[in-house]
Amino acid sequence: MIRKPAGNPQNADVTVVRGVDKSQVFTDWVKTTLAEQKPDEEHPDLTVTQYDEKGQPAHRITLNRARVTRWDGAGLDASSGEPAKETVTIAYSEITIE
């Protein structure tokens, strides 16, 4: 387990960049977290699992007392040819990497 360093908490935030509508559960969690202004100790833990090319779990990262601090939606530029993606910044109290 790694505790978030004291001092400048902005350095320890996690940023997730993903295609729009990849996970409805994650999208709902982002919306709920942004809407509710709870104290840090009331935020749930968030587990992110990275999969290898065979679809097997490769890494599991748990962010304790995770909360969304920023959300940037996908830009709507049809001429760019880039896929739509959103960026979510997540603050946390502790991190566990398996």
Backbone hydrogen bonds in HBPLUS format (Angstrom, degrees):
<---DONOR---> <-ACCEPTOR-->    atom                        ^
c    i                          cat <-CA-CA->   ^        H-A-AA   ^      H-
h    n   atom  resd res      DA  || num        DHA   H-A  angle D-A-AA Bond
n    s   type  num  typ     dist DA aas  dist angle  dist       angle   num
A0002-ILE N   A0095-ILE O   2.74 MM  93  5.22 170.7  1.74 165.6 168.9     1
A0095-ILE N   A0002-ILE O   2.85 MM  93  5.22 167.3  1.87 158.2 162.5     2
A0004-LYS N   A0093-SER O   3.26 MM  89  5.75 162.8  2.29 150.4 146.5     3
A0011-ASN N   A0008-ASN O   3.35 MM   3  6.17 157.6  2.41 121.4 124.9     4
A0012-ALA N   A0009-PRO O   3.24 MM   3  5.72 155.3  2.30 112.8 119.2     5
A0014-VAL N   A0090-ILE O   2.88 MM  76  5.12 168.4  1.90 153.1 154.0     6
A0090-ILE N   A0014-VAL O   2.70 MM  76  5.12 168.3  1.71 160.6 164.9     7
A0016-VAL N   A0088-VAL O   2.81 MM  72  5.16 166.8  1.83 153.9 157.3     8
A0088-VAL N   A0016-VAL O   2.84 MM  72  5.16 160.9  1.87 150.2 156.8     9
A0018-ARG N   A0086-GLU O   3.04 MM  68  5.65 160.6  2.08 157.9 163.8    10
A0086-GLU N   A0018-ARG O   2.86 MM  68  5.65 156.9  1.91 164.5 168.7    11
A0027-THR N   A0023-SER O   3.01 MM   4  6.26 163.4  2.04 150.1 155.2    12
A0028-ASP N   A0024-GLN O   2.85 MM   4  6.02 161.2  1.88 150.7 155.1    13
A0029-TRP N   A0025-VAL O   2.99 MM   4  6.23 154.9  2.06 145.0 152.1    14
A0030-VAL N   A0026-PHE O   2.90 MM   4  6.18 157.9  1.95 154.0 159.7    15
A0031-LYS N   A0027-THR O   3.03 MM   4  6.31 166.0  2.05 153.0 156.0    16
A0032-THR N   A0028-ASP O   2.93 MM   4  6.10 165.7  1.95 152.5 156.6    17
A0033-THR N   A0029-TRP O   2.87 MM   4  5.94 165.1  1.90 151.3 155.8    18
A0034-LEU N   A0030-VAL O   3.00 MM   4  6.14 159.7  2.04 150.8 156.1    19
A0035-ALA N   A0031-LYS O   3.03 MM   4  6.16 149.0  2.12 143.6 152.2    20
A0036-GLU N   A0032-THR O   2.91 MM   4  6.04 153.5  1.98 153.6 159.8    21
A0042-GLU N   A0039-PRO O   2.96 MM   3  5.64 159.8  2.01 123.8 130.3    22
A0043-HIS N   A0040-ASP O   3.16 MM   3  5.65 170.6  2.17 118.7 121.7    23
A0066-ALA N   A0044-PRO O   2.83 MM  22  5.98 136.1  2.02 152.3 157.9    24
A0046-LEU N   A0063-LEU O   2.87 MM  17  5.11 157.2  1.92 141.0 148.6    25
A0063-LEU N   A0046-LEU O   2.70 MM  17  5.11 168.3  1.71 158.8 160.6    26
A0048-VAL N   A0061-ILE O   2.72 MM  13  5.13 165.2  1.74 156.6 160.1    27
A0061-ILE N   A0048-VAL O   2.81 MM  13  5.13 169.5  1.82 155.3 158.9    28
A0050-GLN N   A0059-HIS O   2.87 MM   9  5.16 160.5  1.91 145.5 152.2    29
A0058-ALA N   A0050-GLN O   2.67 MM   8  5.58 174.6  1.67 156.5 157.2    30
A0059-HIS N   A0050-GLN O   3.26 MM   9  5.16 159.4  2.31 133.4 136.9    31
A0052-ASP N   A0056-GLN O   2.83 MM   4  5.51 161.1  1.87 157.5 160.0    32
A0055-GLY N   A0052-ASP O   2.96 MM   3  5.36 164.2  1.99 117.4 121.4    33
A0098-GLU N   A0060-ARG O   2.80 MM  38  5.13 168.3  1.81 160.6 164.0    34
A0062-THR N   A0096-THR O   2.81 MM  34  5.07 165.9  1.83 152.8 157.5    35
A0096-THR N   A0062-THR O   2.88 MM  34  5.07 154.8  1.94 145.3 153.1    36
A0064-ASN N   A0094-GLU O   2.81 MM  30  5.08 161.3  1.84 149.8 154.5    37
A0093-SER N   A0064-ASN O   2.91 MM  29  5.63 174.7  1.91 162.9 164.1    38
A0067-ARG N   A0091-ALA O   2.97 MM  24  5.48 151.2  2.06 154.8 157.8    39
A0091-ALA N   A0067-ARG O   2.89 MM  24  5.48 156.8  1.94 171.6 166.9    40
A0069-THR N   A0089-THR O   2.86 MM  20  5.65 165.7  1.88 148.9 153.9    41
A0089-THR N   A0070-ARG O   2.83 MM  19  5.01 169.7  1.84 146.8 150.1    42
A0072-ASP N   A0087-THR O   2.80 MM  15  5.07 163.0  1.83 155.2 159.7    43
A0087-THR N   A0072-ASP O   2.90 MM  15  5.07 161.5  1.93 147.1 153.1    44
A0080-SER N   A0077-ASP O   3.20 MM   3  5.70 164.7  2.23 115.5 120.1    45
